[in-house]
């Protein structure tokens, strides 16, 4: 029996706050029971918030008809992958029409609403700030509106549910499901432990400081992209909308192997001329390519070495993945990304490039190519900027277009044209990019300080938590 974890319960204890009558052993792990011991006499979300989601608007059939209308899609539509990390992640947002948006009034976001994912990558919360007001959200996201914001600070509330005291509650509810999922019925029972006004306000100040650094980071990246566009005189370029192009066989199929008309749209010829007007080379001449692995879903597990997929990558950062792999099954020295490697997505959301800032203890999926510089003509930060720019994204659109599930073939990626600016210009752009990453890193550090402080306050008191904040922020 040594090493075996056992918890003994009376039937009357099991029925407390357990309307689903959960009997699985995972639900009663000591880590959860210890956590709940700190949350005695706390409020349930049903008492302090109003909850709504997409299905609050109408029946499934009615809502589906509304969001799949034929009007232009202009309103950001928040999905589960966009929430759970304090701030709404605006990368890869879907959109719905404004006509649909104003028919789905119950899921429209308002200032200081808190969004929580209930399917897929569940756990954690994101607060709606000024830039995300008047968005909408899909059926996998719950919108929480705090009833009395004078008593409960929305910033503290968000950090609480990003701390272990929030995430572990959701994890406990989802345990035992094949795919992580929680219902509104379950979410309404989550417990929230409030804090003093002074401590809550201190947490708010940290979060606002972190948010401002994140905005500054985005601004520097945006400035770099604007500068790149100016250097290639495309800041005011509007690609041709013509959809007719006449090509000789030698200029088309015999050269490219492509017969789909979309590939030969005039806008792509215009792009090629712009890049060819400057010094340039193919990506194949600038980097070495290395593929990663696809172990199959049977190899997925909850611990081990993190397994990064396309859904875990953005232009700015890698998210903590849900999936892990057994370390003993792989040649880790060969597979782990090294510093300055550029990860480039070739499947799904194609053309996302992320430069690794330091050696990583992760494995990536086969949908991510590893690019390692072999040329001294380009800097890694500059190349990453170009790969994420309109200059390369249009080439990815041309090559991978026409498929239901996008796939950018490695042989096509190798022929991508990369414009090469003078080294002094590259260095200046790289400096801005590094400043951006530094600001983003500091923003994430402040969020961790806030989460740790909340946990200390719950376990050891607010005086010790305030001391920790003073020493770390």
Residue pairs with C-beta under 8 A, 6 or more apart in sequence:
5 29
5 30
7 28
7 29
7 30
7 33
9 28
14 21
14 22
14 23
15 21
17 189
20 186
22 176
24 175
24 176
26 175
26 176
27 172
27 175
27 176
29 172
31 168
32 168
32 172
35 164
35 165
35 168
35 169
36 191
38 165
38 193
38 458
38 459
39 165
39 191
39 193
39 458
42 191
42 192
42 193
42 194
43 191
43 192
43 193
43 194
44 188
44 189
44 190
44 191
44 192
45 51
45 144
45 187
45 188
45 189
45 190
45 191
45 192
46 188
46 189
48 146
48 147
48 148
48 152
48 192
49 114
49 144
49 145
49 146
49 147
50 144
50 145
50 147
51 142
51 143
51 144
51 145
51 184
51 187
51 188
52 106
52 107
52 142
52 143
52 145
53 107
53 118
53 137
53 139
53 141
53 142
53 143
53 184
54 63
54 67
54 104
54 107
54 136
54 137
54 138
54 139
54 141
55 63
55 139
56 106
56 107
57 63
57 66
57 103
57 104
57 105
57 106
57 107
58 66
63 104
63 139
66 100
66 103
66 104
67 77
67 96
67 100
67 104
69 97
69 99
69 100
71 97
71 98
71 99
71 100
72 97
72 98
73 94
73 95
73 96
73 97
74 95
74 97
74 98
75 95
75 96
75 97
75 98
75 100
75 101
75 134
75 135
75 136
76 90
76 93
76 94
76 95
76 132
76 135
76 136
77 93
77 94
77 95
77 96
77 135
77 136
77 137
77 138
78 88
78 93
78 109
78 115
78 132
78 135
78 136
78 137
78 138
78 141
79 93
79 94
79 137
79 138
79 140
79 141
80 117
80 118
80 119
80 120
80 121
80 122
80 138
80 140
80 141
81 89
81 92
81 117
81 120
81 121
81 311
82 88
82 89
82 90
82 91
82 92
82 93
82 126
82 141
83 89
83 115
83 116
83 117
83 124
83 125
83 126
83 141
84 116
84 117
84 121
84 122
84 123
84 124
84 125
84 126
84 162
85 124
85 126
85 162
85 319
85 447
86 124
86 125
86 126
86 127
86 158
86 159
86 162
86 207
86 210
86 447
87 126
87 127
87 129
87 211
87 214
88 115
88 126
88 127
88 128
88 129
88 132
88 135
89 126
89 314
90 131
90 132
91 314
91 315
91 316
92 314
92 349
94 138
96 104
96 136
100 136
101 108
101 134
101 136
104 136
107 136
107 137
107 143
108 134
108 135
108 136
109 115
109 128
109 132
109 133
109 134
109 135
109 136
109 137
109 143
110 128
110 133
110 145
111 128
111 129
111 130
111 133
112 127
112 128
112 129
112 146
112 149
112 154
113 127
113 128
113 143
113 144
113 145
114 125
114 126
114 127
114 128
114 143
114 144
114 145
114 146
114 154
114 157
114 158
114 161
115 125
115 126
115 127
115 128
115 137
115 141
115 142
115 143
115 144
116 122
116 124
116 125
116 126
116 141
116 142
116 144
116 161
116 170
116 187
117 123
117 124
117 140
117 141
117 142
118 140
118 141
118 142
118 181
118 182
118 183
118 184
118 187
119 140
119 179
119 180
119 181
119 182
120 140
120 179
120 180
121 180
121 322
122 170
122 171
122 174
122 180
122 181
122 182
123 166
123 167
123 170
123 171
123 174
124 161
124 162
124 166
124 167
124 170
125 144
125 157
125 158
125 161
125 162
125 166
126 158
127 154
127 155
127 158
127 207
128 135
129 211
137 143
142 184
142 187
146 152
146 154
146 157
151 194
152 192
152 194
152 200
153 195
153 197
153 200
153 201
153 203
153 204
155 200
155 203
155 204
155 207
155 208
156 194
156 195
156 199
156 200
156 203
156 204
156 454
157 192
158 207
159 203
159 207
159 447
159 450
159 451
159 454
160 166
160 192
160 193
160 454
161 167
161 170
161 190
161 192
162 447
162 451
163 451
163 452
163 454
163 455
163 458
164 455
165 193
165 454
165 455
165 458
166 190
169 190
169 191
170 182
170 187
170 190
173 182
173 186
174 180
174 181
174 182
180 322
193 458
194 200
195 203
195 454
195 457
195 462
196 462
198 462
199 457
199 462
199 465
199 466
202 453
202 466
202 469
203 450
203 453
203 454
206 446
206 447
206 449
206 450
206 453
206 469
206 473
207 446
207 447
207 450
209 446
209 473
210 442
210 443
210 444
210 446
210 447
210 450
211 443
213 439
213 440
213 442
213 443
213 446
214 439
214 440
214 443
216 439
217 316
217 436
217 437
217 439
217 440
217 443
218 436
220 432
220 433
220 435
220 436
220 439
221 315
221 316
221 432
221 433
221 436
223 432
224 385
224 429
224 432
224 433
224 436
225 385
225 388
225 389
226 235
227 429
227 432
228 385
228 386
228 389
228 391
228 429
229 235
229 389
229 390
231 421
231 425
232 274
232 275
232 278
232 391
232 419
233 274
234 274
234 390
234 391
237 270
237 274
239 267
239 270
239 271
239 394
240 265
240 266
240 267
240 270
241 267
242 265
242 266
242 267
243 261
243 265
244 266
245 261
245 264
245 265
245 266
245 269
247 264
252 258
252 259
252 264
253 259
256 263
258 264
260 401
260 402
262 398
262 401
262 402
263 398
263 399
263 401
263 402
265 398
267 394
268 394
268 395
268 398
271 391
271 394
271 395
272 417
274 391
275 391
275 417
275 418
275 419
276 417
278 419
278 420
278 421
279 419
279 420
279 421
280 417
280 418
280 419
280 420
281 375
281 377
281 417
281 418
281 420
282 414
282 415
282 416
282 417
282 418
283 371
283 413
283 414
283 415
283 416
283 417
283 418
284 414
284 415
285 375
286 373
286 374
286 375
286 377
286 378
286 383
286 418
287 342
287 371
287 372
287 373
287 374
287 375
287 383
288 371
288 372
288 374
289 369
289 370
289 371
289 410
289 413
289 414
290 369
290 370
290 371
290 372
291 366
291 369
291 370
291 410
292 335
292 363
292 364
292 365
292 366
292 368
292 369
292 370
293 330
293 335
293 363
293 365
293 366
294 365
294 366
294 367
295 307
295 325
295 329
295 330
299 325
299 326
299 329
300 307
300 323
300 324
300 325
301 323
301 324
301 325
301 326
302 324
303 324
304 324
304 325
304 326
304 327
305 324
305 325
305 326
305 327
305 330
305 332
305 361
305 362
305 363
306 320
306 321
306 323
306 324
306 361
306 362
306 363
307 321
307 323
307 324
307 325
307 362
307 363
307 364
307 365
308 318
308 321
308 343
308 362
308 363
308 364
308 365
308 368
309 321
309 323
309 364
309 365
309 367
309 368
310 345
310 347
310 348
310 349
310 352
310 365
310 367
310 368
311 319
311 348
312 318
312 319
312 320
312 321
313 319
313 343
313 345
313 352
313 354
313 368
314 352
314 354
315 352
315 353
315 354
315 384
315 388
316 354
316 436
316 437
316 440
317 354
317 440
317 444
318 354
318 360
318 362
321 362
325 363
330 363
332 363
335 363
335 364
336 359
336 360
336 361
336 362
336 363
337 343
337 356
337 359
337 360
337 362
337 364
337 370
338 356
338 359
338 360
338 372
339 356
339 357
339 358
339 359
340 355
340 356
340 372
340 373
340 380
341 355
341 356
341 370
341 371
341 372
342 353
342 354
342 355
342 356
342 370
342 371
342 372
342 380
342 383
342 384
342 387
343 353
343 354
343 355
343 356
343 364
343 368
343 369
343 370
343 371
344 351
344 352
344 353
344 368
344 369
344 371
344 387
344 413
345 351
345 352
345 353
345 367
345 368
345 369
345 408
346 367
346 368
346 369
346 407
346 408
346 409
346 410
346 413
347 367
347 405
347 406
347 407
347 408
348 367
348 405
348 406
349 406
350 396
350 400
350 406
350 407
350 408
351 387
351 388
351 392
351 393
351 396
351 397
351 400
351 408
352 388
353 384
353 387
353 388
353 392
354 384
355 380
355 381
355 384
357 437
364 370
369 410
369 413
371 383
373 380
373 383
377 420
377 423
378 418
378 420
378 426
379 423
379 426
379 427
379 430
381 426
381 429
381 430
381 433
381 434
382 421
382 426
382 429
382 430
383 418
384 433
385 429
385 433
386 392
386 418
386 419
387 418
391 419
392 416
392 418
395 416
395 417
396 408
396 416
399 408
399 409
399 412
399 413
400 406
400 407
400 408
400 412
421 429
446 473
449 468
449 469
449 472
449 473
452 468
452 472
453 465
453 466
453 468
453 469
454 465
456 464
456 465
456 468
457 464
457 465
